[in-house]
Structures are given as C-alpha cells and as structure tokens.
C-alpha cells in the first residue's frame, strides 16, 4: 500500500511539473513553440573509402603546347620616326639670318615587339594590325631559331588584324579550333613573347565571351580571359586544352601597364573570316549604308513620340550613299534589320557589315510616329581613312 501511494505521488508531481513547464514556456519563451522551417540541402554523395577526387582536366598541358608553340612566332618591327624641328627654326627672325641653312629634322629608329601565328604552309602569318602598323621593316623569328623578313599582305584596322607572308620551307602550322563553342570556365593557354623574354605560355580560363562596347576596335566580339597577357603577347595564340587556336591575343585592361587578369582575344571565327578576305581580295569586304546612328534612349524616344526605347536614331545620312538612295532620312528610327531587332548603334554597324554588298537589306522602324519599311541595296564599306560613316 505504501508503495502505491508513493507511485501516485510521483505521477501527480510529474503532471504538475509538466504543466508548470508549459505555462512558463508559453508566457516567457513563446518562440520555442513556433514551427521552425526545415532547410533542405543538396549534398554530394559520400565518396567511397580510399577513392580520389574526380579530375575533369589533364594534369599537364604540355601536349597542347607542343602541338601549338612551334607555329607561334615573334615579330620584330622597325619604323623611322621623323622628329619635328625646333619651332624656333620656323621663326622669320632665324630664317632672316640663317636662310635655308637650318638643320634638317632629326630621324630615329623605333623598334617594337609582338607575336603572330603561322596558319598555312604557304607562309601566311596572322597577327594584330597594331603590331605591324606603319612599320618599315618586319622580321619574324620562329621557335626553331630561324628568322626572316616578312611582307604585309593586308591589314584591317577596324578589327585590328593583319596578315603577313614569309618564305621558309617546312613551316609548322597551327590547327584552327571552334571559338563559337567556347564556354565560360574553359581552360585556355596564351602563347607569345611578352616583354621580349622569349616564347612564354600562361594559363587561365575563359572569363566571358562576346565582349563588346569596349572602344578598342570598331568590330568587337572579344573572348575575355584571365590568362596573363602582357606587351609582346599581342598577335599571339590563345589555344584550348587540345592545342587548337581559338583566339588572337589583342589587348589587356590594366591600370599599371601589366597583366591584371583581364585580357581580350579576337575569336578565331572572326579572325579567320577577315584573314581569308585579306588573302583573297586584299582587304575585308563589308556592307555599308552611309548613316550616322545614335542609340535610342528613353529621353530620345519620348521626344520622338515613340513608345519603345529599343532601336537607333538616324542622326545623319551621307549624300549619295546607299541609305540616301534608299530613302532613309535623318530622324528616322530603325528597330529591325532583316527581321533582327537592333538595340544599339554598334549593333547596326555589325549587322550591316555582315550583309554582302549589292544585296538588299530590309529596314523597319518609324518616321514621325508612322511605321516605315525600306529595302535598301547595301554598298561596300569604305576603308577607314576614306570615310568614317557607318
């Protein structure tokens, strides 16, 4: 009987304790009764005992380098700089006393360095235009120790590409890859002659593709990479892990003058097209309308009374140009070319340039608030120095 009383007492004490605990929790810590969210995490499966972490890339890229490096050359250029005579020599006072016996303007030799890529056994070398621009003499040095002079086949300042020609037997050539299939994160290697120290290989990844609006070239579609690119690398090869050419190293973004992990290369798809036109025709052939275009901003759209802010405004039309003959007028708004939406002035330049001269381009847009559709026969884009119109 005594044991039964003790058990009843303990049960009553337990119930009273739980009730008191509930009351205290409810009034003083109500948050403990709230339903907590359950966080679901996506975790990898545990690795098997003793297994190594998976590796998706090779331990060494020496094979890719050996395939490519012999076709990457160093380019040395020399040009004569005429130094302007002292302005005092142009003063009538000096001429009165010295006549025509004044000292002639001084001249000096300026040397520069770049890189290039041999793309055919015929001796064609692809490089940047800025590497060989205005050069009086161009020398090409191969990795095997041979060197020779080169002549310029043609150049394109608007894409910053140039083609040289050398005459040597048994030339190593590079394999052209597919730059259009590049993905951000792909491993790339830059090969060139930075600072003239000798052929050098640096590694990185593709940081971005289709970079434009940088103000480097007229036609821009850059591969961005963090592979170290320095002065002297210009014109050299950007290759993939298989040893295939996917770009021509062109420029860096730098505040110090050295590599800061932001380099730009011209994709080989663009370079190959320009190169073939230079070899076959002496220069690239691009479409041209003869207009000056301006981005259509929301403010301009409001002033023109249009609802959309996508497109370009025709700021000017060159007299006698294809645009002028086709009926395009200053103030017109262009929103589509051959059905493709146009978002900026640079985009319309690129779009028109890809249309073969002599063919028609269908332009859609508006004029004074009314829809217009024009068919304009595209002309051939003049060389940069002849005309700067779009």
C-alpha positions as CSV (number, residue, x, y, z in Angstrom):
1,X,0.0,0.0,0.0
2,X,2.8,2.3,0.9
3,X,4.5,1.7,-2.5
4,X,1.2,2.5,-4.3
5,X,0.9,5.8,-2.5
6,X,4.5,6.7,-3.5
7,X,3.8,5.9,-7.2
8,X,0.6,8.0,-7.2
9,X,2.6,10.9,-5.6
10,X,5.3,10.7,-8.2
11,X,2.8,10.6,-11.1
12,X,0.9,13.7,-9.7
13,X,4.3,15.5,-9.2
14,X,5.3,14.8,-12.8
15,X,2.0,16.0,-14.2
16,X,2.2,19.2,-12.2
17,X,5.8,19.7,-13.3
18,X,4.9,19.4,-16.9
19,X,2.0,21.8,-16.5
20,X,4.2,24.4,-14.8
21,X,6.9,24.0,-17.5
22,X,4.3,24.5,-20.2
23,X,3.0,27.7,-18.6
24,X,6.5,29.1,-18.1
25,X,7.4,28.3,-21.7
26,X,4.2,29.7,-23.2
27,X,4.5,33.0,-21.3
28,X,8.2,33.6,-21.1
29,X,9.6,31.7,-24.3
30,X,6.8,31.5,-26.8
31,X,9.2,31.3,-29.7
32,X,10.1,27.8,-28.7
33,X,6.6,26.6,-29.6
34,X,6.8,28.1,-33.1
35,X,7.2,25.8,-36.1
36,X,10.8,26.1,-37.3
37,X,11.5,25.9,-41.1
38,X,13.2,22.9,-42.4
39,X,16.2,23.7,-44.7
40,X,16.7,21.2,-47.5
41,X,20.3,21.0,-48.7
42,X,21.6,19.4,-51.9
43,X,24.7,17.5,-50.8
44,X,27.1,15.3,-52.8
45,X,27.1,11.6,-52.2
46,X,29.8,10.5,-49.8
47,X,33.0,9.3,-51.6
48,X,34.0,5.7,-51.3
49,X,36.7,4.9,-48.9
50,X,40.1,5.5,-50.4
51,X,38.8,7.0,-53.7
52,X,40.4,10.1,-55.1
53,X,38.5,13.3,-56.0
54,X,37.3,13.3,-59.6
55,X,39.6,15.1,-62.1
56,X,38.0,16.6,-65.2
57,X,41.1,18.1,-66.8
58,X,44.6,16.9,-67.6
59,X,47.4,17.2,-65.0
60,X,49.7,18.8,-67.7
61,X,49.0,20.8,-70.8
62,X,52.5,20.2,-72.3
63,X,51.0,18.1,-75.1
64,X,48.8,21.1,-76.2
65,X,51.7,23.4,-76.0
66,X,54.0,21.2,-78.1
67,X,51.3,21.0,-80.8
68,X,50.9,24.7,-81.0
69,X,54.1,26.5,-79.8
70,X,56.2,25.9,-82.9
71,X,53.7,27.8,-85.0
72,X,53.7,30.8,-82.8
73,X,56.3,33.4,-83.9
74,X,57.9,36.6,-82.5
75,X,57.5,39.7,-84.7
76,X,60.1,42.5,-84.5
77,X,59.3,45.7,-86.3
78,X,61.3,48.9,-87.1
79,X,60.0,52.2,-88.2
80,X,61.7,55.5,-88.8
81,X,60.4,58.4,-86.7
82,X,60.9,61.9,-88.1
83,X,61.4,64.3,-85.2
84,X,59.9,67.7,-85.7
85,X,62.4,70.5,-85.9
86,X,62.5,73.1,-83.2
87,X,59.7,75.6,-83.7
88,X,62.1,78.4,-83.3
89,X,63.7,77.5,-86.6
90,X,60.4,78.4,-88.3
91,X,60.6,81.9,-86.8
92,X,61.2,84.6,-89.5
93,X,64.0,86.1,-87.3
94,X,66.0,82.9,-87.6
95,X,65.3,82.5,-91.2
96,X,66.5,86.1,-91.9
97,X,69.9,85.2,-90.5
98,X,70.2,81.5,-91.4
99,X,68.2,81.3,-94.6
100,X,67.9,77.7,-95.8
101,X,70.9,76.6,-93.8
102,X,68.8,75.5,-90.9
103,X,69.3,71.9,-89.6
104,X,67.0,69.3,-91.1
105,X,64.5,67.4,-88.9
106,X,66.1,64.6,-87.0
107,X,65.3,60.9,-87.6
108,X,65.4,58.0,-85.2
109,X,64.6,54.3,-85.4
110,X,61.8,52.9,-83.2
111,X,61.6,49.2,-82.5
112,X,58.6,47.3,-81.3
113,X,57.7,43.7,-80.5
114,X,54.7,41.4,-81.0
115,X,53.7,37.9,-81.8
116,X,52.0,36.0,-84.6
117,X,50.6,32.6,-85.7
118,X,51.6,30.7,-88.8
119,X,48.3,29.4,-90.3
120,X,49.4,27.8,-93.6
121,X,52.4,26.1,-95.1
122,X,52.4,28.9,-97.7
123,X,53.8,31.1,-95.0
124,X,50.8,33.2,-94.1
125,X,51.1,34.7,-90.6
126,X,48.1,36.1,-88.7
127,X,48.8,38.9,-86.2
128,X,47.4,42.2,-84.9
129,X,47.3,45.3,-87.1
130,X,48.7,47.4,-84.3
131,X,51.8,45.2,-84.1
132,X,52.9,46.0,-87.7
133,X,51.2,49.4,-88.4
134,X,53.5,51.9,-90.1
135,X,56.5,49.5,-89.9
136,X,59.3,50.0,-92.4
137,X,60.8,46.6,-91.7
138,X,59.2,43.4,-90.2
139,X,61.2,40.4,-89.1
140,X,59.7,37.1,-88.0
141,X,61.5,34.7,-85.7
142,X,60.4,31.1,-85.3
143,X,60.9,28.9,-82.2
144,X,63.3,26.6,-84.0
145,X,65.8,29.5,-84.4
146,X,65.0,30.5,-87.9
147,X,64.2,34.1,-88.8
148,X,63.3,36.0,-92.0
149,X,61.8,39.3,-93.2
150,X,58.0,39.4,-93.8
151,X,55.8,41.5,-96.1
152,X,52.4,42.7,-95.3
153,X,49.7,41.0,-97.4
154,X,46.9,43.3,-96.0
155,X,45.5,44.7,-92.8
156,X,42.2,45.7,-91.2
157,X,42.5,48.4,-88.6
158,X,38.7,48.1,-87.8
159,X,39.2,44.6,-86.4
160,X,42.9,45.0,-85.6
161,X,44.0,42.1,-87.7
162,X,46.8,41.8,-90.3
163,X,48.2,39.1,-92.5
164,X,52.0,38.7,-93.2
165,X,53.8,36.5,-95.7
166,X,57.1,34.7,-95.1
167,X,59.1,32.4,-97.3
168,X,60.6,29.5,-95.5
169,X,60.5,25.7,-96.0
170,X,58.9,23.2,-93.7
171,X,56.8,25.6,-91.8
172,X,54.9,24.4,-88.7
173,X,51.2,25.4,-88.8
174,X,48.6,25.7,-86.1
175,X,45.2,23.9,-86.0
176,X,42.2,26.1,-86.1
177,X,39.6,25.4,-83.4
178,X,36.0,26.3,-82.8
179,X,35.7,29.6,-80.9
180,X,31.9,29.6,-81.2
181,X,31.6,26.7,-78.9
182,X,33.7,28.2,-76.1
183,X,32.1,28.2,-72.6
184,X,32.9,30.3,-69.6
185,X,35.2,28.3,-67.5
186,X,37.0,26.5,-70.3
187,X,40.8,26.3,-69.8
188,X,42.8,28.4,-72.3
189,X,46.6,29.0,-72.8
190,X,48.2,32.2,-74.1
191,X,51.4,31.8,-76.1
192,X,53.6,34.7,-77.1
193,X,56.7,36.7,-76.4
194,X,55.9,39.1,-73.6
195,X,58.5,41.8,-73.0
196,X,60.8,40.0,-75.4
197,X,61.9,37.5,-72.8
198,X,61.2,34.6,-75.2
199,X,58.3,32.4,-76.0
200,X,56.1,32.1,-72.9
201,X,53.0,30.1,-72.0
202,X,50.4,31.3,-69.5
203,X,47.2,29.6,-68.4
204,X,43.8,30.8,-67.4
205,X,40.1,30.2,-68.2
206,X,37.6,31.9,-70.4
207,X,36.2,34.6,-68.2
208,X,33.5,35.8,-70.7
209,X,32.6,35.6,-74.4
210,X,31.2,38.1,-76.9
211,X,32.6,41.2,-75.0
212,X,31.9,44.4,-76.9
213,X,31.3,48.1,-76.3
214,X,34.9,48.3,-75.1
215,X,36.0,51.0,-77.5
216,X,39.1,49.0,-78.6
217,X,38.0,48.2,-82.2
218,X,35.1,49.1,-84.5
219,X,34.1,45.5,-84.7
220,X,34.3,43.8,-81.3
221,X,33.4,40.3,-80.2
222,X,36.1,39.5,-77.7
223,X,36.9,36.4,-75.7
224,X,37.9,37.6,-72.2
225,X,40.4,35.6,-70.3
226,X,42.4,35.8,-67.1
227,X,45.5,34.1,-68.7
228,X,48.4,36.6,-68.2
229,X,48.8,38.7,-71.3
230,X,51.5,41.4,-71.4
231,X,53.1,43.7,-74.0
232,X,54.6,41.5,-76.6
233,X,51.8,38.9,-76.5
234,X,49.7,40.9,-79.0
235,X,49.0,38.8,-82.1
236,X,49.9,35.6,-80.3
237,X,47.8,32.5,-79.9
238,X,45.1,31.8,-77.4
239,X,44.6,28.0,-77.5
240,X,42.3,25.5,-75.9
241,X,43.4,22.4,-73.9
242,X,43.6,20.4,-77.1
243,X,46.1,22.7,-78.7
244,X,43.8,24.4,-81.1
245,X,43.8,28.1,-81.9
246,X,40.6,29.7,-80.6
247,X,41.7,33.4,-80.5
248,X,44.3,36.1,-81.3
249,X,45.5,37.9,-78.1
250,X,44.9,41.6,-78.6
251,X,44.5,43.8,-75.6
252,X,44.6,44.0,-71.8
253,X,42.7,46.0,-69.3
254,X,45.3,47.4,-66.9
255,X,45.9,50.4,-64.6
256,X,49.5,49.5,-64.1
257,X,50.5,48.6,-67.6
258,X,50.9,44.9,-66.7
259,X,48.6,42.0,-66.6
260,X,45.7,42.2,-64.1
261,X,43.8,39.2,-65.2
262,X,41.6,40.9,-67.8
263,X,42.8,40.1,-71.3
264,X,40.9,40.1,-74.6
265,X,41.4,38.0,-77.7
266,X,39.7,38.1,-81.1
267,X,37.8,34.9,-81.6
268,X,39.3,32.8,-84.4
269,X,35.9,32.6,-86.2
270,X,36.1,36.4,-86.8
271,X,39.9,36.3,-87.4
272,X,39.6,33.5,-90.0
273,X,36.9,35.3,-92.0
274,X,38.9,38.6,-92.1
275,X,42.1,36.7,-92.9
276,X,40.6,34.8,-95.8
277,X,39.2,38.1,-97.3
278,X,42.6,39.8,-96.9
279,X,44.4,36.9,-98.7
280,X,41.8,36.6,-101.5
281,X,40.8,40.3,-102.0
282,X,43.5,42.3,-100.3
283,X,41.0,43.7,-97.7
284,X,37.8,42.7,-95.9
285,X,34.6,43.4,-97.8
286,X,31.8,44.6,-95.5
287,X,28.3,46.0,-96.1
288,X,27.7,49.8,-95.6
289,X,24.7,52.1,-95.6
290,X,26.3,55.5,-95.1
291,X,24.5,56.7,-92.0
292,X,25.4,58.1,-88.6
293,X,23.5,56.2,-86.0
294,X,22.8,57.1,-82.4
295,X,21.4,54.9,-79.6
296,X,17.7,55.5,-78.9
297,X,17.5,56.4,-75.2
298,X,14.2,56.7,-73.3
299,X,14.6,60.5,-73.4
300,X,15.0,60.5,-77.2
301,X,12.1,58.1,-77.6
302,X,9.9,60.4,-75.6
303,X,11.0,63.4,-77.7
304,X,10.2,61.5,-80.9
305,X,6.9,60.4,-79.6
306,X,7.6,56.6,-79.8
307,X,6.7,54.1,-77.1
308,X,9.7,51.8,-77.4
309,X,13.2,52.8,-76.4
310,X,14.8,50.0,-78.5
311,X,16.5,50.9,-81.7
312,X,18.7,53.6,-83.2
313,X,18.1,57.1,-84.4
314,X,19.5,58.1,-87.8
315,X,21.4,61.2,-86.9
316,X,22.7,61.8,-90.4
317,X,22.7,60.4,-94.0
318,X,25.7,60.8,-96.3
319,X,24.6,62.3,-99.6
320,X,24.8,59.8,-102.4
321,X,25.2,56.8,-100.0
322,X,23.1,53.6,-100.2
323,X,20.9,54.9,-97.4
324,X,20.3,58.2,-99.2
325,X,19.4,56.4,-102.4
326,X,17.2,54.0,-100.5
327,X,15.1,56.8,-99.0
328,X,16.4,56.8,-95.4
329,X,16.3,60.2,-93.7
330,X,17.8,61.9,-90.7
331,X,15.4,61.4,-87.7
332,X,14.2,58.0,-88.8
333,X,14.2,55.3,-86.1
334,X,15.4,51.9,-87.1
335,X,14.3,49.0,-84.9
336,X,14.9,45.9,-87.2
337,X,17.3,44.9,-90.0
338,X,16.2,41.8,-92.0
339,X,13.8,41.0,-89.1
340,X,16.6,41.1,-86.5
341,X,16.0,43.5,-83.6
342,X,18.5,46.4,-83.3
343,X,19.4,47.7,-79.8
344,X,22.4,50.0,-80.4
345,X,24.3,51.9,-82.9
346,X,27.2,49.4,-82.7
347,X,24.8,46.6,-83.3
348,X,23.5,48.1,-86.5
349,X,27.1,48.6,-87.7
350,X,27.9,44.9,-87.1
351,X,24.7,43.7,-88.6
352,X,25.0,45.7,-91.8
353,X,28.7,44.8,-92.1
354,X,27.8,41.2,-92.4
355,X,25.5,41.8,-95.4
356,X,27.2,41.2,-98.7
357,X,27.5,44.5,-100.8
358,X,25.0,44.5,-103.6
359,X,22.2,42.7,-101.7
360,X,19.1,44.3,-100.2
361,X,18.6,45.0,-96.5
362,X,15.1,45.3,-95.2
363,X,14.9,48.1,-92.6
364,X,11.9,48.5,-90.3
365,X,11.2,51.4,-87.9
366,X,9.3,54.6,-87.8
367,X,9.3,58.2,-89.2
368,X,7.4,61.0,-87.5
369,X,5.5,58.4,-85.5
370,X,4.4,56.3,-88.5
371,X,5.8,52.9,-89.4
372,X,8.2,52.6,-92.3
373,X,9.7,49.6,-94.2
374,X,12.5,50.2,-96.6
375,X,14.5,47.9,-98.9
376,X,18.0,49.4,-99.4
377,X,20.7,48.0,-101.6
378,X,23.8,47.7,-99.4
379,X,27.1,49.2,-100.6
380,X,30.7,48.3,-99.8
381,X,32.1,49.8,-96.6
382,X,34.9,52.3,-97.5
383,X,38.3,52.0,-95.9
384,X,38.5,53.8,-92.5
385,X,40.6,56.7,-93.8
386,X,38.3,57.3,-96.7
387,X,35.1,57.7,-94.6
388,X,34.1,57.2,-91.0
389,X,30.3,56.8,-91.7
390,X,28.6,53.6,-90.5
